[in-house]
Amino acid sequence: MPTTWKQISGALGAMILGSLVTGVVLTSPVFLRNDPVAQDPLAQDALLQAPAATGSYGNPRPLDGQNLAAAKDLSTAFRNVANLMRPSVVSINTTQTQTIRGRGAPRGLPPGLEDLFGVPRSIPQQRESTGMGSGVIVRTDGYILTNNHVVAEADVLEVEFSDGTKATGEIIGTDPQTDLAVIKVDREDLNAVPLGNSDAIQVGDWVVAIGSPFGLDQTVTAGIISGKNRVRGIIGDGAGFEDFLQTDAAINPGNSGGPLVNLNGELVGINTAIMSRSGSSAGIGFAIPVSLAAPVLKSIIENGAVRRGFLGASLAPVNQETIEGFGLKVRQGVMIESVLDRMPASAAGIEPGDVVIAIDGRPMKTQSQMRNYVASRPPGATMLLDINRKGVASQIRVDLKERTAEVMAQFGSGEVMGAEMVPVTPATAQKYGYQNLDSGLIITGIKDDSIAARDGLKVGDVIESAGGLTLSSARQLEGILELSKRERQPVQVSIRRGNRRMLMVVRN
């Protein structure tokens, strides 16, 4: 296709100019509020009756042939992508059954006393809620990639194909940390979309979004990549993995889970969210890049769940503050803030203050970029890190372990008020006899003559909140106590001990 950006812009400019001058598109003039012509009806009439500088209204000048051909080439490209992609895009209809309790006599009322209240005993009722999203076929044997929030908590999935036929979908696995899910239908020889290279796509490149906005299945919109590497803190309450592609292709409710493709018809992203005050497209949409989605897809199909690599190091940005504070000799990369003992980073010889310049040849510029890449590698994988340590460049090989709640909890452990504490995980909660516990810090040890001992804390106590904030790390609690000390204000701490809850006031 001989189309160039110069030809395309020339064609679009010619069409817009032709419309404004000849009146082919505009049926009535549009004036600016403070335009003198807009305020003078006689001037308006004169403007309408005067012949156009490039030809009369009844005989518009034709567009330049070369520019028109360029515009037609672009139109053909969009048409080809739409026709190629439609068989690979599906609508996903979900049904969720909820149990609700109707109004009635108080719970626990002895049988036979309902009439005293004049109302029948409360009877549970079933209510169905429905939802709709989109998905894209990624394997010919029935595997479909979509968003986790499209299928989460659904009891029934109905997948509708471009030809109008339907099939029941089965959830193979979900990953709330990326908002991705894989479902499968019992069909063969489906049209699977090829995976593209989202790392290679550039701001300004054309993309096409396809999905079922507002239930309008197989809707095609086009736009450009408006930005890359966007982190918005919208997945997993900010704790998820994000590296969004930003696009101005119109994305609306119902597009979730649908594909964002390049003009080669290759999948580059999964449409996920929009930034809008009205709930509809405002020209800012976000898609999960295929570089982040592909490892999740592979792991779910092979394991039924996502298994991620674990480095065992906390990260910090390379900025003016860290450059000056740590004497860094480089201005780009990701700094190692701390390493965990007996974990991959420390075992490989990585030290706090090291700056990671690249991993496996990929430049590392932000914490989220490095965090996402490490997590995309499977447990047991070997990574080659380009390190700068006090101005000296070197390479270090690291063998990753598996990222689990237990090893991640080590980042939140520490000593506060003379008490050793770790974040709540399923394993730590079970160890100390707690059920249905998903947040807080469990005390695992207490020093004699410490603040914790003085205030009567015990091993196994759970510090649920401090100063009204739910706790997830020892560092967080330490920060709250430090702030209260500076402000000379006591802190109210919520403690759980077995099935009892109590309050404690800490005065520094």
N, C-alpha and C positions, 0 to 999 in steps of 0.2 A: 504494500500500500504506500504510494508516494506522498502521502499526506505529511505536511510539516506544520509545526506550531504557528509559523508565520502565515501559512496559507489558511489555517483554521481561524486565527484571530482576524485575518483580513476578511474572510468570508462572513464571520459573525458580525464584524464591524460594518461591512457593506449591507448585510440584511437589516441591522438595527437602524443604520442611517437611511436606508431606503424606506423603511417603515415610517420613520419620523417625518421624512421630507415629502413622500408621495401620498401618505395617508392610507396605504394599503391595509395596515393593521388598525391604526387609530381611527375610530369613527367620529370622535369629537376631540377638540383640542384640550389639553391639560395644561393649566397655567399655574405658575407659582404664586403664592398669596401676595407677595410684595412685588411682583412683576408689574410694571406700568401698563403693559398690554392687558394683563388680567383685570385691571381696574378700569379699562376704557372699552365699552361695548363697540364703539365705532372702529377702534383699532383692531378689535377682534374680527369684525366683519371684513375689514380691509385685508387682514391676514388670510382669511379663508378664501377670499375672491382672487387674491394675487396668485399668478402662476408660480409654481415651484422653480427654484433656480436650476434644477437639473431636469426639468420636464414638467408637463402639465399633470394634474391629478388623474386625468383620464388616460394618460399614456406614460406610465412610469418607465424610467430608464432601466433596462435589464441589468441584473447583477453580472459582474465580471465572470466569464466562463471558468477561469482557473480557480477563483475563490469559491464559486458555487460547487465545483467538483470536489474541492477540499471539504466543504461542509457536508456534501453527500457521502464522502468517504467516511467521515466521522459518524454520520447517521447509520451508515451500513455496519460500522463496527459495533455500535450499540445494539443494533437489531440482531446481528450474528451472536453476540454474547447472550442476549435474552433468549433467543431460540435454542442455543446450546445448553443453557443453564436450566431452563424451566423443568425438564424431566428429572433434574436432580434435586429440586426444591419441593419440600412437603409442608403441608399444614398439620399442626399437632393440636388436637382437641382433647382436653383433659376433663375428667370428672372426679370430684372428691366428695365422699360421703361424710357428713358431720353429724354427730349426735348432740342434740340440744335438749334441754330439760324445760318443759313447759311450766307455767306458773301453777301452783297448787298449794296444798297444805304443807306446813313446815316439815322438813326432813326429820325422821326419827319419831314421828307421831305414832303412838300405838294404834294398831288396827281397830276400826270401829269408831274412832273419834273424829273422822273426817267431817261428818255432818255438823259438828259443833262449829266449824268454821264456814260451813256453807259452800265449800269448794271441794272438788275431788282431789285425790292424792296426785302428786306430780307424776307425769308419764313421759319418759324419754321419747323423743321423736327424731326421725332421720330426715336430714335435709341435704340436698345435693347442690354443690356449687360447680360451675364450669369455668374453663379458661381456654385461651387459644394462644398459640405461638407458632413458630416456624422451625424448620430443621433442614439439614442438607445431607444427602446420601453420600457417604464417604467410602463405602465398599459395595461391590456389586452383590454381595450375599446378604444385604439387608441391614447393615450398620448405618445408623443415622446420628449425626452430631448436632446437639442443640444446647440451650442454656439450662443450667440446673434449676433456675427459678421458673422455667416453663413447666417442668415435670415434677418439681418437689411436692411431696405429699399427695400426688395424684393416685387415685385408686384404679382408674381406667384410662388408657391412652388409645386414642383413635388417630391413625395416620392417614391423611388423604393425599393422594398423588396428583400429579398434573393432569392425568387423564380422567380424574373424577373417581377412580376406584379407591377403596378404603381397606385398611388392614389394622389389626390390633397390634399395638406396640408393647414391648417388654423393656423395662429399665435394666440395663446391664450394669451400670455403675454411675455414680454421681461424684462431683468434686466441688463442694461449696466454696473452696478456697480459690477457685478460678471461675466459678459460676458456669461450669461445663457439665454436660451429661451425655451419655451414650445410650441410645435405645436401639432395639432391633425388631424387625418385622420378619415374618416367615415367608420371604420371597427371594428369588434368585434372578440373576441377569438384570439387575437394576442399573440405572445410569449414575455412576459414581463420578463426583467432581474431582479433578486432579488438584493436588495441593501445590500452591505456589510458594514463593519466597517472600514472606512479609518483611524480612530484614532488608531486602533489596529495594522495596517500593519506596518512592520518594514523595515528599510533599509537593503537591501539584499534579501528581499522576491521576489519571481518570480511574474511577471505580464504579461498579454497579451493585446496588443492593436489591435483593429479591426476597419477598416474604408475603405475609398476610396481615398487613396493617388494617386494624378495625374490621377484620374478617374478610377483607378483599384479597382473596388468594391470588398468587402469581402476579403480584404488583411489582413493577420494575421501576426503580428510580436511579438516577445517575448523578455523580458529583465528582469531587476530587478528594484526595487525601489532604486534609487541612493541617494535620499535625501528627507527630509520632511520639512514642514513649510517654504518653500521658498517664499520670498516677493521680486518681481522684479520691481514693479512700472510700469507694462505694461497695466493694466486695468484702464480705466477711467483717463488716463494721471496721474497715480499715486494716484488718489483719490479713487480707487475702493477697493473692499475687496479681498485680496489675501492670500492664505495659501497653495501654490502649492505642489503637490507631484512631485518630479523629477524622471524621468525614462530614462534608456538607450534603452528601446524598441523603434525601429525606428518609428518616427512620421514625416510625411511630409505634404505639402499642400494637402488638401482634407481629412486628418484625423480629422480636427477640428470638434468637436461635437461628435466624436465617443467614445466608451467606453474603459476604462482601467479596466481590471478585474483580480481578483486573481485566483489561481488554483482551487478554489471551484466554479468558474463560477459566482462570485458575483461582482457587480459593485462597484469599489472603487474610480473611478475618471472619469472626462470628459476631453479628450485630447483637449488642447487649444492652446499651443504655443510651439515654439522651439527656441533654441538659436543657431544661425547659421550665418556664414559669407557668405555662398553660397546660402542660401534659402532652402537648403535640410538638411536632418537629419545629425547632427554632434554628435549624441549620447547624447544630452541633450534636453529632452522634458519635458513639464510641463502639469500637469493635475489638474483640479479643484477637490479637494477631495469631496467625496459624503457627508461628514459631513457638508460641506458648501453648497452643491447643494441641498440636501434633503429639508431643510426649504424653500428655494427659490421655488422649485418645488411644494411643498405643498401650499404655499401662492398664487402662480400664479393660480393653479387649483381652489383653493377655492375663491379667490378674484379677479382674473384677473390681479393682480399686486402684487408687493412685499410690505408687511407691516413689518416694522422693529421696534424692541424695542429701546428705548432711555433712557440713564442713566442720562445725563446732567452733565458729568464730563470730563475734559480733562486729558490725561494720560501722564506719563513720565516713562522712563526706570529706573530700579534699577541697577545702575552701580556705579563705584567708585566716580564719580562726585556727584551724588545725595546722595549717602551714606554719604559722607563727608559734603556736603553742607546742608543737611537736618537732619543730625544725625540719619539716619535710623538704626534700630537694626537688620535688616535682609538683606540677600544678594541675595534673589530671590523673584520675584513677580513683580507687576506693581504698580507704585506710582500714587496716585491721585494728579494731579498738581493744578487743580482748580475745583470748582463746581459752577453751575448756581443757582441763587436764584429761589425758588419755582419750582424746578425740582426734579425728583426722588431721586438723590443722596443726595442733601441737605435736602430734606424732611425726609429721612431715618436717617440722622445724620452723614453721611460720611463727612470727613473734609479733606482739603488739607494737604498732608503729610502722610495720611494713605496709607498703602501698602496692596494691594489686593493679598492674597496668593493663594486663590482658589475661584471658583464660582461653586455652586452646586456640590461640590466635585471634580471638575476638576482643576488641578494645572494651574495657570496663570503665564507664564514665559516671555511673550513679549506683547508689546502694541497691535500689530496686532492680536495676539491670543485673547486677551480680547475684543478688538473692534469687531472682527468677531463673538465672542460668544454672546455678548450683542445684536448685530444686527440680529443674527439668532433667537432670542427669539421674540415671537409676542408681540405687545402692550398689556399691562395689565398683562403680565406674572410676577410672583414673583421669584426673584433670592435670593439665600442665599450666602452671601459673607463672606469668612474668611478674617478678617482684622487684621493687626498688626499696632498698634498705639503706637509709642514710646516704643516698646518692650512688650506691653501688647496685647495679642491675644483676639479677640472677634468675634462674628458672628452678621451680620446685614442683615435683610431682606429688599429688595427693590422691589417696585412695578413699573414696567417700563411704560413709556408713549410711544407715537408713534414718531418715527424719521421722521421729515418733514423738508422741506427746511427752513421754518420759525424758528423752534427751533434750527436748526443747525447754522443759521445765527447769533444767539446770541453769538456763540463762536468768531465770527469775529467782533462783535461790540466793540465800545470803544470810547475814547476821544483822539483826536490828534489836536494840534494847537488850543485848546479851542473849538473844534467842535465835537459834538456827531455824530457818523456815524455808519451805519449798511451796511452789504453787500447787493448787489442787489439780490433780489429774485422775482419771479413773483408777489408776494403780495406787496412787497415794491415798485416795479416798477409801478404797477397799482395805488398804493396809491398816488404817486407823478406824475402821468400822463405820464409815459414813456411806449413806445412799442418797441418790438424787442431789449430789453436791457437784457444782460445776464452776465455782469460782472461790477465791479466797486464798489464804496462805495457812498451811498446816505447820505447827511448831514441832520440830523433830528433836530439839535439844535446848537446854537452858543452862546458862552458867550461874554458878553460885554468886551471891551478892550483886546480881545484875538488876536492872530496872524491871525486867520481866519477872524475875524471881520475887522481887519486893512486892510487885503488884499481884502476885498469886497466880500467874500464868503457869500452865502445865503442858507437858509433852502431849500432843494429840489435840490440843485446842486449835480451833480454826479462827483466824482473824479475818472476818468477812469484809469489813469496811473500816475506813478511818476518815474522819471529817466529812462523812456522807458519800465518800467515793468507794466503789467496789474495787477490791485489790486483786492484782494479777501478778505482782512481782515484789520482792523485798526492796528493790530499789525505789519502787513507787511509794511504799510505806515510809522509807527513809526520807524521801523528798518531802512528804507531807509533814513529818515530824520536824524536819529542819526548818520548814516554812513557819510552823507554829512557834518554834523556838525564837526565830527572828522577830516575829510579831508579838511574842510574849503572850500567846493565847493557848489555852488548853485544847487538847484534841479528844473528841469522843470516839472511842473505838468499840466496834461491835464484835463480840466474841461468841463463838458457838462451842459448847462442850457437850458431846453426846447429843441428847435431844433437848438440851437447854440452851437458851440464848440469853446473853447478859451484856451490859454496857460497862465500859471502863473508861475513866478519864485519865489521859496521860498529860502530866505537867512537866515541862522541860525547864 
